[in-house]
Amino acid sequence: MKEKNPSKEDKKKKEKKDEIKEEKKSKKAEESNQTTKDRAKNDKEIKKVTRAVTNLSNLPISTKKARDVCRFIKGKRIEEAIEDLEEVIAKRKAVPMRGEIPHKKGKGISSGGYPKKVAQFFIKALKNLEANSRELNDPIISLAIANIGSRPLGRFGRIRRKRTHLKLVAEEMIKGGK
């Protein structure tokens, strides 16, 4: 059998490969030592927060009433929406509703009601949204959606309970824009 004697060229190639591997390892070690803030500064990828989101699931409220309250608060500032819902609880302001509901006094309202339980849950959700949007300047509610949740059976399976998923999104109000 022939014995292979490594030539000088083979030794040089092997040494270069080893050096490249060591450089890669040292770069990875340096990158892992950097904090995320340092990486962001180096990469200049600091993104400004422009929206805040609150998701609530399986709330024990009517989806139809929640849909009407969503329409009522959409486009308002968060503090303004909380004040309006507190007036709804006190029965001083009616929420415009669709369906066969009696007419209520108020400007531009044909039919409406005072959904107290729904308003209480919405106030909690809006306070959560307000806390999430602390970094935003003058946030408004841009999206309010109520969807049907999974409906569990009541005792002995006779009654289907009501459940609603709720999503609220607040964004910065752009001044002077469209």
Residue pairs with C-beta under 8 A, 6 or more apart in sequence:
31 39
34 42
40 46
49 135
49 136
50 136
50 171
50 172
51 133
51 136
51 142
51 169
51 170
51 171
51 172
52 129
52 132
52 133
52 136
52 139
52 169
52 170
52 171
53 129
53 132
53 167
53 168
53 169
53 170
54 125
54 128
54 129
54 132
54 166
54 167
54 168
54 169
55 165
55 166
55 167
56 121
56 125
56 165
56 166
56 167
57 149
57 165
57 166
58 149
58 150
58 163
58 164
58 165
59 66
59 121
59 149
59 163
59 164
59 165
59 166
60 161
60 162
60 163
61 117
61 118
61 121
61 162
61 164
62 115
62 118
62 162
62 164
63 146
63 147
63 148
63 149
63 162
63 164
64 99
65 97
65 113
65 115
65 118
66 118
66 122
66 146
66 164
66 166
67 146
68 95
68 96
68 97
68 98
68 115
69 85
69 95
69 115
69 118
69 119
69 122
69 146
70 144
70 145
70 146
70 166
71 96
71 144
72 84
72 95
72 96
73 81
73 84
73 85
73 122
73 126
73 141
73 144
74 141
74 142
74 143
74 144
75 140
75 141
75 142
76 84
76 140
76 141
77 138
77 139
77 140
77 141
77 173
78 126
78 129
78 130
78 133
78 139
78 140
78 141
78 170
79 130
81 122
81 126
81 141
82 123
82 126
82 127
82 130
84 93
85 119
85 122
85 123
85 126
86 119
86 123
87 93
88 94
88 95
88 114
88 115
88 116
88 119
89 114
89 116
89 119
89 120
91 114
93 106
94 104
94 105
94 106
94 109
94 112
94 113
94 114
95 112
95 113
95 114
95 115
95 119
96 108
96 109
96 110
96 111
96 112
97 111
97 112
97 113
98 111
99 111
100 111
101 111
101 112
101 113
102 111
103 109
103 110
103 111
103 112
104 111
104 112
104 113
106 112
121 166
122 166
125 166
125 168
126 168
129 141
129 168
129 170
132 170
133 139
133 170
136 170
136 171
136 172
137 172
137 173
138 172
138 173
139 170
139 171
139 172
139 173
140 170
140 171
140 173
141 168
141 169
141 170
142 169
142 170
142 171
143 167
143 168
143 169
144 166
144 167
144 168
144 169
145 166
145 167
146 164
146 165
146 166
147 164
147 165
147 166
147 167
148 163
148 164
148 165
149 163
149 164
149 165
150 163
151 160
151 161
151 162
151 163
152 160
152 161
152 163
153 159
153 160
153 161
154 160
154 161
